[in-house]
Amino acid sequence: MEKSATSERRIAVVTGGNKGIGLEVCRQLASKEVVVVLTARDEKRGTEAARALHASGFSDVVYHNLDVSDPSSAACLAGFIENKFGKLDILINNAGAIGATAEIDTTTPLQDVLAGKNATERLQWLLQHSTETYEEAEECLRINYFGTKYVTEALLPLLQASSDGRLVNVSSNYGLLRYFSGEDVKLELNNVENLTIQRLDEMSRLFLNDYKNGQLKSHGWPADAEYLAYKVSKALINGYTRIMAKNFPALRINSVHPGYCMTDINYDTGELTAEEGAGSIVMVSLLPVGGPTGVFFYHDEVAPFV
Ligand SMILES: NC(=O)c1ccc[n+]([C@@H]2O[C@H](COP(=O)([O-])OP(=O)(O)OC[C@H]3O[C@@H](n4cnc5c(N)ncnc54)[C@H](OP(=O)(O)O)[C@@H]3O)[C@@H](O)[C@H]2O)c1
């Protein structure tokens, strides 16, 4: 694909595009005539996913390596996009990790264990069987929050080169501020006028420190049940969305909760398909010109960050 052949078409980058919701986002964008750069941290998984989309008739899908937690990998991707397309219209920060492990008895197929349970019961079952370590919490913040930031920072000049740049940060209902135990942290994260990216970085460090020292509740962090780091990482992503939207009003920058979808991240316990979850993300990425920016979409609807 030459620059001239694609300059009239929208160009999108999807992180974590090799499976789950990310792969479905790639497929749906490609079906809408968008040229898709499917990125993945593992070359084999990424090229196989791109090949599968080619086999389904989507020839304008290009694979490029990207480990979102590595700023030099993001810089390399930016160089590739600059040379090949000279601009970027849509960035979907989708890659993510749950920061926990479920201890599952493999002697009985999971399908049988979960048979007859509704989505709420399946989630309860998953939470009851999950544990998280400090190392997993650290990795979760590194991939989800810092990964979103590194990739955005590297690709921002290319999004600004678009006539209508879109940034979609895949968040979660778990990033809502209602999961925080203290009012002060909630208020601080909700006060977008005073919030800074530097402070979000610092909050990530403070959370991990409190995690290590068993001070989550006393310092207002999410402290009940599992997925504590995941909740903080997605809340920081939402803060990042709001700050970036304020700082770059020419772009459309939003967070999306795709719904509880059946993917590897939750051992396929979800209630929606990956395709349905991807539908919300794609809808937000292709909103008409002049649409909302700096907001949270719960599926297809604008909803509070709290
Ligand atoms: N499924 C749900 O119910 C649900 C609900 C709310 C939000 N979400 C969000 O939706 C997004 C996609 O999740 P999913 O459900 O599709 O889960 P998934 O099937 O487990 O996919 C996660 C993707 O992220 C990639 N990834 C992880 N770390 C990475 C890194 N350092 N660099 C690049 N890629 C990395 C994975 O790559 P590998 O294959 O190499 O591991 C994989 O492609 C996540 O942000 C998740 O938090 C999901």
The ligand as a MOL file (V3000), in Angstrom:
LIG
                    3D

  0  0  0     0  0            999 V3000
M  V30 BEGIN CTAB
M  V30 COUNTS 48 52 0 0 0
M  V30 BEGIN ATOM
M  V30 1 N -13.7170 -9.0030 28.2510 0
M  V30 2 C -14.3440 -8.1800 29.0680 0
M  V30 3 O -15.3530 -8.5360 29.6900 0
M  V30 4 C -13.8580 -6.7680 29.2270 0
M  V30 5 C -14.6410 -5.8970 29.9920 0
M  V30 6 C -14.2150 -4.5810 30.1490 0
M  V30 7 C -13.0280 -4.1700 29.5630 0
M  V30 8 N -12.2850 -5.0460 28.8380 0 CHG=1
M  V30 9 C -11.0420 -4.5600 28.2410 0
M  V30 10 O -11.0060 -4.9130 26.8700 0
M  V30 11 C -9.6370 -4.9730 26.4290 0
M  V30 12 C -9.4170 -6.2390 25.6240 0
M  V30 13 O -9.5610 -7.3470 26.4860 0
M  V30 14 P -10.1390 -8.7590 26.0240 0
M  V30 15 O -11.3380 -8.9850 26.8190 0
M  V30 16 O -10.1760 -8.8390 24.5680 0 CHG=-1
M  V30 17 O -9.0150 -9.7250 26.6360 0
M  V30 18 P -7.9640 -10.7200 25.9340 0
M  V30 19 O -8.6670 -11.6000 24.9770 0
M  V30 20 O -7.2220 -11.3330 27.0640 0
M  V30 21 O -7.0230 -9.7470 25.1000 0
M  V30 22 C -6.0600 -8.9290 25.7110 0
M  V30 23 C -5.1420 -8.4290 24.6180 0
M  V30 24 O -4.1830 -7.5280 25.1960 0
M  V30 25 C -2.9000 -7.9380 24.7230 0
M  V30 26 N -1.8160 -7.4780 25.5910 0
M  V30 27 C -1.6370 -7.7050 26.9110 0
M  V30 28 N -0.4870 -7.1310 27.2990 0
M  V30 29 C 0.0680 -6.5300 26.2110 0
M  V30 30 C 1.2430 -5.7720 25.9780 0
M  V30 31 N 2.1360 -5.5220 26.9490 0
M  V30 32 N 1.4740 -5.2910 24.7230 0
M  V30 33 C 0.6000 -5.5320 23.7230 0
M  V30 34 N -0.5140 -6.2730 23.8740 0
M  V30 35 C -0.7840 -6.7570 25.1190 0
M  V30 36 C -2.9990 -9.4480 24.6520 0
M  V30 37 O -1.9180 -9.9780 23.8990 0
M  V30 38 P -1.3580 -11.4810 24.1490 0
M  V30 39 O -2.2350 -12.4060 23.3690 0
M  V30 40 O 0.0320 -11.3930 23.6360 0
M  V30 41 O -1.4370 -11.7350 25.6320 0
M  V30 42 C -4.3460 -9.5590 23.9560 0
M  V30 43 O -4.2080 -9.3120 22.5830 0
M  V30 44 C -8.7940 -4.8800 27.6990 0
M  V30 45 O -8.3160 -3.5450 27.8420 0
M  V30 46 C -9.7950 -5.1930 28.8040 0
M  V30 47 O -9.4300 -4.6170 30.0290 0
M  V30 48 C -12.6770 -6.3450 28.6530 0
M  V30 END ATOM
M  V30 BEGIN BOND
M  V30 1 1 1 2
M  V30 2 2 2 3
M  V30 3 1 2 4
M  V30 4 1 4 5
M  V30 5 2 4 48
M  V30 6 2 5 6
M  V30 7 1 6 7
M  V30 8 2 7 8
M  V30 9 1 8 9
M  V30 10 1 8 48
M  V30 11 1 9 10
M  V30 12 1 9 46
M  V30 13 1 10 11
M  V30 14 1 11 12
M  V30 15 1 11 44
M  V30 16 1 12 13
M  V30 17 1 13 14
M  V30 18 2 14 15
M  V30 19 1 14 16
M  V30 20 1 14 17
M  V30 21 1 17 18
M  V30 22 2 18 19
M  V30 23 1 18 20
M  V30 24 1 18 21
M  V30 25 1 21 22
M  V30 26 1 22 23
M  V30 27 1 23 24
M  V30 28 1 23 42
M  V30 29 1 24 25
M  V30 30 1 25 26
M  V30 31 1 25 36
M  V30 32 1 26 27
M  V30 33 1 26 35
M  V30 34 2 27 28
M  V30 35 1 28 29
M  V30 36 1 29 30
M  V30 37 2 29 35
M  V30 38 1 30 31
M  V30 39 2 30 32
M  V30 40 1 32 33
M  V30 41 2 33 34
M  V30 42 1 34 35
M  V30 43 1 36 37
M  V30 44 1 36 42
M  V30 45 1 37 38
M  V30 46 2 38 39
M  V30 47 1 38 40
M  V30 48 1 38 41
M  V30 49 1 42 43
M  V30 50 1 44 45
M  V30 51 1 44 46
M  V30 52 1 46 47
M  V30 END BOND
M  V30 END CTAB
M  END
